[in-house]
């Protein structure tokens, strides 16, 4: 019997909100799949599309970017910039024949540990349906 595909997810998490939300999920012992490897960034606005594309190229099956809710960004507009950047990136991925669903942007506050766990769980299930990334080491 073949082993079930387990997606590899890279998560870029805002220091002030999303990383704290992930920490709350852990300290509250909320269960979610261990498929995510978290990278703490000071602001989701600092996540360049090159980082996302490189993660996909190097074998990540999906990339999660999580930031503060609109109006709550510690750097005023980082999450707004990220939202626009991700929408453009998804159009680019679609044009290149890569499923845009492999990239996900979510607003998760420091008090939303349950939401963080649910986002990761949903993303893992979505990526299982898509299967492994077609981009692994193509360059």
DSSP file (Angstrom, degrees, kcal/mol; ACC not computed):
  #  RESIDUE AA STRUCTURE BP1 BP2  ACC     N-H-->O    O-->H-N    N-H-->O    O-->H-N    TCO  KAPPA ALPHA  PHI   PSI    X-CA   Y-CA   Z-CA
    1    1 A X              0   0    0      0, 0.0     2,-0.1     0, 0.0     0, 0.0   0.000 360.0 360.0 360.0 131.1    0.0    0.0    0.0
    2    2 A X        -     0   0    0      1,-0.1     2,-0.2     3,-0.0     3,-0.0  -0.416 360.0-109.3 -73.1 144.1    1.4    3.4   -1.0
    3    3 A X        -     0   0    0     -2,-0.1     2,-0.1     1,-0.1    -1,-0.1  -0.512  38.7-105.5 -72.2 138.4    2.1    6.0    1.7
    4    4 A X        -     0   0    0     -2,-0.2     2,-0.2     1,-0.1    -1,-0.1  -0.405  39.3-103.3 -66.7 138.1   -0.3    8.9    1.6
    5    5 A X        -     0   0    0    123,-0.1     2,-0.6    -2,-0.1    -1,-0.1  -0.430  33.8-162.8 -62.7 127.1    1.1   12.2    0.3
    6    6 A X        -     0   0    0     -2,-0.2    -1,-0.0    -3,-0.1   118,-0.0  -0.956  17.6-132.5-115.1 112.1    2.0   14.6    3.0
    7    7 A X        -     0   0    0     -2,-0.6     2,-0.6   117,-0.2    53,-0.1  -0.272   6.8-135.4 -67.7 148.4    2.5   18.2    1.8
    8    8 A X        -     0   0    0     51,-0.2    53,-2.4   119,-0.1    54,-1.4  -0.921  26.6-169.4-102.6 118.9    5.4   20.3    2.8
    9    9 A X  E     -ab  36  62A   0     26,-2.4    28,-2.6    -2,-0.6     2,-0.5  -0.927  15.1-156.3-117.2 133.2    4.3   23.8    3.7
   10   10 A X  E     -ab  37  63A   0     52,-2.1    54,-2.6    -2,-0.4     2,-0.5  -0.927  16.1-160.4-101.6 129.7    6.5   26.9    4.3
   11   11 A X  E     -ab  38  64A   0     26,-2.7    28,-3.4    -2,-0.5     2,-0.7  -0.950  12.1-162.1-116.4 122.0    4.8   29.5    6.5
   12   12 A X  E     -ab  39  65A   0     52,-3.0    54,-2.5    -2,-0.5     2,-0.5  -0.903  23.5-171.2 -97.9 110.7    5.9   33.1    6.6
   13   13 A X  E     -ab  40  66A   0     26,-2.6    28,-2.7    -2,-0.7    54,-0.2  -0.902  24.8-118.6-115.8 129.3    4.3   34.4    9.8
   14   14 A X  E   > -a   41   0A   0     52,-2.1     5,-3.2    -2,-0.5     6,-0.5  -0.393  21.3-135.5 -60.4 132.0    4.1   38.0   11.0
   15   15 A X  T   5S+     0   0    0     26,-2.6     5,-0.3     1,-0.2    27,-0.1   0.867  98.5  46.4 -56.1 -41.5    6.0   38.4   14.3
   16   16 A X  T   5S+     0   0    0     26,-0.5    -1,-0.2    25,-0.2    94,-0.2   0.804 131.1   2.5 -81.7 -31.3    3.3   40.5   15.9
   17   17 A X  T  >5S+     0   0    0     92,-0.1     4,-2.4    -3,-0.1    95,-0.2   0.733 127.7  38.7-120.7 -66.5    0.1   38.6   15.1
   18   18 A X  H  >5S+     0   0    0      1,-0.2     4,-2.5     2,-0.2     5,-0.2   0.877 116.0  49.2 -67.2 -40.6    0.4   35.3   13.2
   19   19 A X  H  ><S+     0   0    0     -5,-3.2     4,-2.3     1,-0.2    -1,-0.2   0.909 113.7  48.3 -64.5 -39.3    3.5   33.9   14.8
   20   20 A X  H  > S+     0   0    0     -6,-0.5     4,-2.4    -5,-0.3    -2,-0.2   0.864 110.0  52.7 -66.7 -35.6    1.9   34.7   18.2
   21   21 A X  H  X S+     0   0    0     -4,-2.4     4,-2.1    87,-0.2    -2,-0.2   0.896 109.7  48.2 -64.2 -40.7   -1.3   33.0   17.0
   22   22 A X  H  X S+     0   0    0     -4,-2.5     4,-1.9     2,-0.2    -2,-0.2   0.895 111.2  50.8 -65.5 -39.7    0.7   29.9   16.1
   23   23 A X  H  X S+     0   0    0     -4,-2.3     4,-3.0     2,-0.2     5,-0.2   0.901 108.5  51.8 -63.5 -41.2    2.4   30.0   19.5
   24   24 A X  H  X S+     0   0    0     -4,-2.4     4,-2.3     1,-0.2     6,-0.2   0.903 106.7  53.7 -62.6 -40.7   -1.0   30.3   21.2
   25   25 A X  H  <>S+     0   0    0     -4,-2.1     5,-2.8     1,-0.2    -1,-0.2   0.917 112.7  45.0 -58.9 -42.0   -2.2   27.2   19.2
   26   26 A X  H ><5S+     0   0    0     -4,-1.9     3,-1.2     3,-0.2    -2,-0.2   0.937 114.4  45.4 -68.1 -47.5    0.8   25.3   20.5
   27   27 A X  H 3<5S+     0   0    0     -4,-3.0    -1,-0.2     1,-0.3    -2,-0.2   0.785 113.3  51.6 -69.5 -25.2    0.6   26.5   24.1
   28   28 A X  T 3<5S-     0   0    0     -4,-2.3    -1,-0.3    -5,-0.2    -2,-0.2   0.457 111.3-125.1 -86.2  -1.3   -3.2   25.8   24.1
   29   29 A X  T < 5 +     0   0    0     -3,-1.2     2,-0.5     1,-0.2    -3,-0.2   0.844  47.6 167.6  59.0  37.2   -2.4   22.3   22.7
   30   30 A X      < -     0   0    0     -5,-2.8     2,-0.3    -6,-0.2    -1,-0.2  -0.717  33.9-126.0 -80.9 126.1   -4.7   22.8   19.7
   31   31 A X        +     0   0    0     -2,-0.5     2,-0.3    -3,-0.1    -1,-0.0  -0.545  42.6 150.5 -80.4 135.0   -4.0   20.0   17.3
   32   32 A X        -     0   0    0     -2,-0.3    86,-0.1    88,-0.1    85,-0.1  -0.963  53.1 -75.7-153.3 159.3   -3.1   20.7   13.7
   33   33 A X    >   -     0   0    0     -2,-0.3     3,-0.6    84,-0.3    91,-0.0  -0.223  32.5-135.3 -60.4 143.9   -1.0   18.9   11.1
   34   34 A X  T 3  S+     0   0    0      1,-0.2    -1,-0.1     3,-0.0    -3,-0.0   0.143  76.5 108.3 -84.3  21.4    2.8   19.2   11.6
   35   35 A X  T 3   +     0   0    0    -27,-0.1   -26,-2.4    85,-0.0     2,-0.4   0.581  56.1  90.0 -76.8 -10.4    3.3   19.9    7.8
   36   36 A X  E <   -a    9   0A   0     -3,-0.6     2,-0.6   -28,-0.2   -26,-0.2  -0.725  55.7-161.9 -97.9 136.0    4.2   23.5    8.3
   37   37 A X  E     -a   10   0A   0    -28,-2.6   -26,-2.7    -2,-0.4     2,-0.3  -0.965  24.8-144.6-111.2 113.3    7.7   24.9    8.7
   38   38 A X  E     -a   11   0A   0     -2,-0.6     2,-0.5   -28,-0.2   -26,-0.2  -0.583  16.7-169.1 -89.4 138.3    7.3   28.4   10.1
   39   39 A X  E     -a   12   0A   0    -28,-3.4   -26,-2.6    -2,-0.3     2,-0.5  -0.991  19.8-139.0-121.6 120.3    9.5   31.4    9.4
   40   40 A X  E     +a   13   0A   0     -2,-0.5     2,-0.3   -28,-0.2   -26,-0.2  -0.671  24.4 179.3 -82.8 127.0    9.0   34.4   11.6
   41   41 A X  E     -a   14   0A   0    -28,-2.7   -26,-2.6    -2,-0.5   -25,-0.2  -0.913  36.6-124.0-121.6 152.8    9.1   37.7    9.7
   42   42 A X  S    S+     0   0    0     -2,-0.3   -26,-0.5     1,-0.2     2,-0.3   0.849  95.1   3.6 -66.1 -32.0    8.7   41.1   11.2
   43   43 A X    >   -     0   0    0    -29,-0.1     3,-2.0   -28,-0.1    -1,-0.2  -0.989  64.3-127.4-152.7 143.3    5.8   41.9    8.8
   44   44 A X  G >  S+     0   0    0     -2,-0.3     3,-1.7     1,-0.3    -1,-0.1   0.788 109.0  70.1 -61.2 -24.9    4.0   40.0    6.1
   45   45 A X  G 3  S+     0   0    0      1,-0.3    -1,-0.3    -3,-0.0    34,-0.0   0.646  88.8  63.3 -65.8 -14.6    4.8   43.0    3.9
   46   46 A X  G <  S+     0   0    0     -3,-2.0     2,-1.0     2,-0.1    -1,-0.3   0.463  75.2 104.6 -88.1  -2.5    8.5   41.9    4.0
   47   47 A X    <   -     0   0    0     -3,-1.7     2,-0.1    -4,-0.2   -35,-0.0  -0.704  62.9-154.3 -85.0 104.1    7.7   38.6    2.2
   48   48 A X    >>  -     0   0    0     -2,-1.0     4,-1.2     1,-0.1     3,-1.0  -0.472  22.4-122.4 -76.2 147.2    9.0   39.1   -1.3
   49   49 A X  H 3> S+     0   0    0      1,-0.3     4,-2.7     2,-0.2     5,-0.2   0.791 112.1  66.0 -60.7 -26.5    7.4   37.1   -4.1
   50   50 A X  H 3> S+     0   0    0      1,-0.2     4,-2.5     2,-0.2    -1,-0.3   0.884  98.2  52.9 -62.0 -37.7   10.9   35.8   -4.9
   51   51 A X  H <> S+     0   0    0     -3,-1.0     4,-2.1     2,-0.2    -1,-0.2   0.906 111.0  46.7 -63.0 -41.0   10.9   34.1   -1.5
   52   52 A X  H  X S+     0   0    0     -4,-1.2     4,-2.2     2,-0.2    -2,-0.2   0.936 113.7  46.4 -67.9 -47.4    7.6   32.4   -2.3
   53   53 A X  H  X S+     0   0    0     -4,-2.7     4,-2.6     1,-0.2    -2,-0.2   0.886 112.4  51.3 -62.8 -38.8    8.7   31.3   -5.8
   54   54 A X  H  X S+     0   0    0     -4,-2.5     4,-2.2    -5,-0.2    -1,-0.2   0.893 108.0  52.2 -66.5 -39.3   12.0   30.0   -4.4
   55   55 A X  H  <>S+     0   0    0     -4,-2.1     5,-2.7     2,-0.2    -2,-0.2   0.925 112.7  45.3 -61.4 -43.7   10.2   28.0   -1.7
   56   56 A X  H ><5S+     0   0    0     -4,-2.2     3,-1.4     1,-0.2    -2,-0.2   0.911 112.5  51.1 -65.1 -42.3    8.0   26.4   -4.4
   57   57 A X  H 3<5S+     0   0    0     -4,-2.6    80,-4.3     1,-0.3    81,-0.2   0.847 107.2  53.9 -64.5 -34.0   10.9   25.7   -6.7
   58   58 A X  T 3<5S-     0   0    0     -4,-2.2    -1,-0.3    78,-0.2    -2,-0.2   0.371 133.4 -81.9 -87.1   6.6   12.9   24.1   -3.9
   59   59 A X  T < 5S+     0   0    0     -3,-1.4    74,-0.3     1,-0.3   -51,-0.2   0.435  76.6 144.2 117.1  -2.4   10.1   21.6   -3.2
   60   60 A X      < -     0   0    0     -5,-2.7    -1,-0.3    -6,-0.2   -51,-0.2  -0.525  37.1-154.7 -67.8 134.8    7.5   23.3   -1.0
   61   61 A X  S    S+     0   0    0    -53,-2.4     2,-0.3     1,-0.2   -52,-0.2   0.690  76.4   3.9 -82.3 -19.4    4.0   22.0   -2.0
   62   62 A X  E     -b    9   0A   0    -54,-1.4   -52,-2.1    -7,-0.1     2,-0.4  -0.985  61.7-143.5-160.3 156.8    2.5   25.2   -0.6
   63   63 A X  E     -bc  10 103A   0     39,-2.8    41,-2.6    -2,-0.3     2,-0.5  -0.994  11.9-162.5-129.3 126.3    3.3   28.5    0.9
   64   64 A X  E     -bc  11 104A   0    -54,-2.6   -52,-3.0    -2,-0.4     2,-0.5  -0.928   3.1-170.8-107.3 127.6    1.3   30.2    3.7
   65   65 A X  E     -bc  12 105A   0     39,-3.1    41,-2.3    -2,-0.5     2,-0.4  -0.985  10.1-175.9-114.9 125.3    1.7   33.9    4.4
   66   66 A X  E     +bc  13 106A   0    -54,-2.5   -52,-2.1    -2,-0.5     2,-0.2  -0.982   9.1 160.1-127.8 133.6   -0.1   35.0    7.5
   67   67 A X  E     - c   0 107A   0     39,-2.3    41,-2.4    -2,-0.4     3,-0.1  -0.750  41.9 -62.7-138.5-176.9   -0.3   38.6    8.7
   68   68 A X        -     0   0    0     -2,-0.2     5,-0.2    39,-0.2    -1,-0.1  -0.255  60.9 -93.6 -67.2 157.1   -2.2   41.0   10.9
   69   69 A X    >   -     0   0    0      1,-0.2     3,-2.6     3,-0.1     4,-0.3  -0.336  59.3 -75.4 -66.5 154.3   -5.8   41.8   10.2
   70   70 A X  T 3  S+     0   0    0      1,-0.3    -1,-0.2     2,-0.2     7,-0.1  -0.277 123.4  18.5 -53.4 132.3   -6.6   44.9    8.1
   71   71 A X  T 3  S+     0   0    0      5,-0.3    -1,-0.3    -3,-0.1    -2,-0.1   0.298 111.3  80.3  88.2  -8.9   -6.0   48.0   10.2
   72   72 A X    <   +     0   0    0     -3,-2.6    -2,-0.2     3,-0.0    -3,-0.1   0.371  54.7 130.1-110.1   3.0   -3.9   46.2   12.8
   73   73 A X    >   -     0   0    0      3,-0.4     3,-1.5    -4,-0.3   -30,-0.1  -0.375  54.8-143.3 -63.0 130.9   -0.5   46.1   11.0
   74   74 A X  T 3  S+     0   0    0      1,-0.3    -1,-0.2    -2,-0.1   -31,-0.1   0.646 104.2  48.4 -68.0 -14.3    2.2   47.3   13.3
   75   75 A X  T 3  S-     0   0    0      1,-0.0     2,-2.4     0, 0.0    -1,-0.3  -0.066 112.7-120.7-116.1  31.0    3.9   48.9   10.2
   76   76 A X  S <  S+     0   0    0     -3,-1.5    -3,-0.4     1,-0.2    -5,-0.3  -0.363  93.4  17.4  68.3 -60.8    0.6   50.5    9.0
   77   77 A X  S  > S+     0   0    0     -2,-2.4     4,-2.2     2,-0.1     3,-0.2   0.257  83.2 110.8-130.8  13.6    0.2   49.0    5.6
   78   78 A X  H  > S+     0   0    0      1,-0.2     4,-2.2     2,-0.2     5,-0.1   0.895  83.6  49.3 -59.3 -41.6    2.3   45.9    5.3
   79   79 A X  H  > S+     0   0    0      2,-0.2     4,-2.0     1,-0.2    -1,-0.2   0.824 109.1  52.8 -71.0 -29.4   -0.7   43.5    5.2
   80   80 A X  H  > S+     0   0    0     -3,-0.2     4,-2.0     2,-0.2    -1,-0.2   0.916 110.2  48.1 -67.8 -42.7   -2.4   45.6    2.5
   81   81 A X  H  X S+     0   0    0     -4,-2.2     4,-2.7     1,-0.2    -2,-0.2   0.908 111.3  51.0 -62.4 -41.8    0.7   45.4    0.3
   82   82 A X  H  X S+     0   0    0     -4,-2.2     4,-2.8    -5,-0.2     5,-0.2   0.914 106.7  53.8 -62.9 -43.0    1.0   41.7    0.9
   83   83 A X  H  X S+     0   0    0     -4,-2.0     4,-1.9     1,-0.2    -1,-0.2   0.930 112.9  42.9 -58.2 -46.9   -2.7   41.2   -0.1
   84   84 A X  H  X S+     0   0    0     -4,-2.0     4,-2.1     1,-0.2    -1,-0.2   0.920 114.0  51.6 -64.8 -43.6   -2.1   43.0   -3.4
   85   85 A X  H  X S+     0   0    0     -4,-2.7     4,-2.4     1,-0.2    -2,-0.2   0.895 110.1  48.5 -61.3 -41.7    1.2   41.2   -4.0
   86   86 A X  H  X S+     0   0    0     -4,-2.8     4,-2.5     2,-0.2    -1,-0.2   0.885 108.2  53.8 -69.5 -39.0   -0.3   37.7   -3.4
   87   87 A X  H  X S+     0   0    0     -4,-1.9     4,-1.5    -5,-0.2    -1,-0.2   0.921 112.3  44.9 -60.9 -42.5   -3.2   38.4   -5.8
   88   88 A X  H  X S+     0   0    0     -4,-2.1     4,-2.2     2,-0.2    -2,-0.2   0.905 111.7  52.6 -66.2 -41.4   -0.8   39.4   -8.5
   89   89 A X  H  X S+     0   0    0     -4,-2.4     4,-3.0     1,-0.2    -2,-0.2   0.897 106.4  53.3 -62.1 -40.5    1.4   36.4   -7.8
   90   90 A X  H  X S+     0   0    0     -4,-2.5     4,-2.4     2,-0.2    -1,-0.2   0.887 108.3  50.0 -63.3 -38.7   -1.6   34.0   -8.0
   91   91 A X  H  X S+     0   0    0     -4,-1.5     4,-2.3     2,-0.2    -1,-0.2   0.919 111.7  48.9 -63.7 -42.4   -2.4   35.4  -11.5
   92   92 A X  H  X S+     0   0    0     -4,-2.2     4,-1.6     2,-0.2    -2,-0.2   0.936 111.0  49.2 -61.6 -47.9    1.3   34.9  -12.5
   93   93 A X  H  <>S+     0   0    0     -4,-3.0     5,-2.9     1,-0.2     4,-0.4   0.916 110.8  50.7 -59.3 -43.5    1.3   31.3  -11.2
   94   94 A X  H ><5S+     0   0    0     -4,-2.4     3,-1.4     1,-0.2    -1,-0.2   0.915 108.8  51.1 -60.5 -43.6   -2.0   30.6  -13.1
   95   95 A X  H 3<5S+     0   0    0     -4,-2.3    -1,-0.2     1,-0.3    -2,-0.2   0.800 109.5  51.9 -63.7 -28.3   -0.5   32.0  -16.3
   96   96 A X  T 3<5S-     0   0    0     -4,-1.6    -1,-0.3    -3,-0.2    -2,-0.2   0.434 121.9-106.5 -88.8  -0.3    2.6   29.7  -15.8
   97   97 A X  T < 5S+     0   0    0     -3,-1.4     2,-0.4    -4,-0.4    -3,-0.2   0.673  79.3 127.3  85.3  17.5    0.4   26.6  -15.3
   98   98 A X  S   <S-     0   0    0     -5,-2.9    -1,-0.3    -6,-0.2     2,-0.2  -0.904  70.0-105.0-108.7 136.4    0.9   26.3  -11.6
   99   99 A X    >   -     0   0    0     -2,-0.4     3,-1.7     1,-0.2     4,-0.1  -0.406  21.7-150.4 -60.9 120.0   -2.2   26.0   -9.3
  100  100 A X  G >  S+     0   0    0      1,-0.3     3,-1.8    -2,-0.2    -1,-0.2   0.702  90.0  78.0 -65.5 -17.2   -2.5   29.4   -7.6
  101  101 A X  G 3  S+     0   0    0      1,-0.3    -1,-0.3   -11,-0.1    -2,-0.1   0.577  74.2  78.2 -68.2  -7.5   -4.1   27.5   -4.6
  102  102 A X  G <  S+     0   0    0     -3,-1.7   -39,-2.8   -40,-0.1     2,-0.4   0.622  91.1  59.9 -74.7 -12.1   -0.5   26.5   -3.6
  103  103 A X  E <   -c   63   0A   0     -3,-1.8     2,-0.4   -41,-0.2   -39,-0.2  -0.969  69.7-179.0-118.8 132.2   -0.1   30.0   -2.2
  104  104 A X  E     -c   64   0A   0    -41,-2.6   -39,-3.1    -2,-0.4     2,-0.5  -0.995  13.2-164.0-136.0 134.6   -2.4   31.2    0.6
  105  105 A X  E     +c   65   0A   0     -2,-0.4     2,-0.3   -41,-0.2   -39,-0.2  -0.975  18.4 173.4-117.5 129.5   -2.6   34.5    2.5
  106  106 A X  E     -c   66   0A   0    -41,-2.3   -39,-2.3    -2,-0.5     2,-0.6  -0.966  32.0-129.6-135.8 149.4   -4.5   34.7    5.7
  107  107 A X  E     +c   67   0A   0     -2,-0.3     2,-0.4   -41,-0.2   -39,-0.2  -0.898  35.5 168.0 -95.9 120.2   -5.1   37.2    8.5
  108  108 A X        -     0   0    0    -41,-2.4   -87,-0.2    -2,-0.6   -86,-0.1  -0.973  18.3-153.4-136.7 119.9   -4.5   35.7   11.8
  109  109 A X    >   -     0   0    0     -2,-0.4     3,-1.7   -41,-0.1     7,-0.2  -0.350  34.0-101.3 -87.6 172.3   -4.2   37.7   15.0
  110  110 A X  T 3  S+     0   0    0      1,-0.3   -86,-0.2   -94,-0.2     3,-0.2   0.745 122.4  51.9 -64.0 -24.1   -2.3   36.8   18.2
  111  111 A X  T 3  S+     0   0    0      1,-0.2     2,-0.4     2,-0.1     3,-0.3   0.347  89.8  85.0 -94.1   6.6   -5.5   35.7   19.9
  112  112 A X    <>  +     0   0    0     -3,-1.7     4,-2.3     1,-0.2    -1,-0.2  -0.400  38.6 139.4-110.1  56.4   -6.5   33.4   17.1
  113  113 A X  H  > S+     0   0    0     -2,-0.4     4,-2.2     1,-0.2    -1,-0.2   0.893  76.8  51.8 -61.9 -40.3   -4.7   30.1   17.8
  114  114 A X  H  > S+     0   0    0     -3,-0.3     4,-2.1     1,-0.2    -1,-0.2   0.896 109.4  49.8 -63.8 -40.5   -7.8   28.1   16.9
  115  115 A X  H  > S+     0   0    0      2,-0.2     4,-2.8     1,-0.2    -2,-0.2   0.909 108.7  52.6 -65.7 -41.2   -8.0   30.0   13.5
  116  116 A X  H  X S+     0   0    0     -4,-2.3     4,-2.4     1,-0.2     5,-0.2   0.941 110.2  48.0 -58.2 -47.6   -4.3   29.3   12.8
  117  117 A X  H  X S+     0   0    0     -4,-2.2     4,-2.3     1,-0.2   -84,-0.3   0.892 112.8  48.5 -60.6 -40.4   -4.8   25.6   13.5
  118  118 A X  H  X S+     0   0    0     -4,-2.1     4,-2.8     2,-0.2     5,-0.2   0.899 109.8  51.8 -68.3 -40.5   -7.8   25.5   11.2
  119  119 A X  H  X S+     0   0    0     -4,-2.8     4,-2.6     2,-0.2    -2,-0.2   0.932 112.3  45.9 -61.0 -46.5   -6.0   27.4    8.4
  120  120 A X  H  X S+     0   0    0     -4,-2.4     4,-2.6     2,-0.2    -2,-0.2   0.924 113.6  49.2 -63.6 -44.1   -3.1   25.0    8.5
  121  121 A X  H  X S+     0   0    0     -4,-2.3     4,-2.1    -5,-0.2    -2,-0.2   0.929 113.4  46.1 -60.8 -46.4   -5.5   22.0    8.6
  122  122 A X  H  X S+     0   0    0     -4,-2.8     4,-2.4     1,-0.2    -1,-0.2   0.902 112.7  50.4 -63.0 -41.4   -7.5   23.3    5.6
  123  123 A X  H  X S+     0   0    0     -4,-2.6     4,-2.5    -5,-0.2    -2,-0.2   0.902 109.0  51.0 -66.3 -41.0   -4.4   24.1    3.6
  124  124 A X  H  X S+     0   0    0     -4,-2.6     4,-2.1     2,-0.2  -117,-0.2   0.929 111.8  47.7 -60.6 -45.3   -2.9   20.6    4.2
  125  125 A X  H  X S+     0   0    0     -4,-2.1     4,-1.3     1,-0.2    -2,-0.2   0.895 111.9  50.1 -63.9 -39.8   -6.2   19.0    3.0
  126  126 A X  H  X S+     0   0    0     -4,-2.4     4,-1.4     1,-0.2    -1,-0.2   0.914 111.5  47.9 -63.6 -43.7   -6.3   21.3    0.0
  127  127 A X  H  X S+     0   0    0     -4,-2.5     4,-2.4     1,-0.2    -2,-0.2   0.821 104.5  60.1 -70.1 -30.9   -2.7   20.5   -1.0
  128  128 A X  H  < S+     0   0    0     -4,-2.1    -1,-0.2     1,-0.2    -2,-0.2   0.884 106.0  48.7 -62.0 -36.7   -3.3   16.8   -0.6
  129  129 A X  H  < S+     0   0    0     -4,-1.3    -1,-0.2    -3,-0.2    -2,-0.2   0.861 113.3  46.7 -69.6 -35.8   -6.0   17.1   -3.3
  130  130 A X  H  < S-     0   0    0     -4,-1.4    -2,-0.2     1,-0.2    -1,-0.2   0.818 102.2-149.1 -75.3 -31.0   -3.5   19.0   -5.5
  131  131 A X     <  -     0   0    0     -4,-2.4    -1,-0.2    -5,-0.1     3,-0.1  -0.309  42.0 -16.7  86.8-176.3   -0.7   16.6   -5.0
  132  132 A X  S    S-     0   0    0      1,-0.1   -72,-0.1    -4,-0.1   -71,-0.1  -0.173  82.2 -89.0 -62.4 153.2    3.1   17.3   -5.0
  133  133 A X        -     0   0    0    -74,-0.3     3,-0.4     1,-0.1    -1,-0.1  -0.326  23.5-149.2 -61.5 139.7    4.4   20.5   -6.5
  134  134 A X  S    S+     0   0    0      1,-0.2    -1,-0.1    -3,-0.1    -2,-0.1   0.476  90.1  67.8 -84.8  -1.2    5.2   20.4  -10.2
  135  135 A X    >   +     0   0    0    -75,-0.2     3,-1.5   -79,-0.2     4,-0.3   0.556  60.7 139.9 -96.1  -8.9    8.0   23.0   -9.7
  136  136 A X  T 3  S-     0   0    0     -3,-0.4   -78,-0.2     1,-0.3   -79,-0.2  -0.103  86.2 -25.6 -51.6 116.2   10.5   21.0   -7.6
  137  137 A X  T 3  S+     0   0    0    -80,-4.3    -1,-0.3     1,-0.1   -79,-0.1   0.862  86.6 143.4  49.1  50.1   14.0   21.9   -8.8
  138  138 A X    <         0   0    0     -3,-1.5    -2,-0.1   -81,-0.2    -1,-0.1   0.696 360.0 360.0 -87.1 -19.4   13.0   22.9  -12.4
  139  139 A X              0   0    0     -4,-0.3    -1,-0.2   -82,-0.1    -2,-0.1   0.479 360.0 360.0 -90.0 360.0   15.5   25.7  -12.6
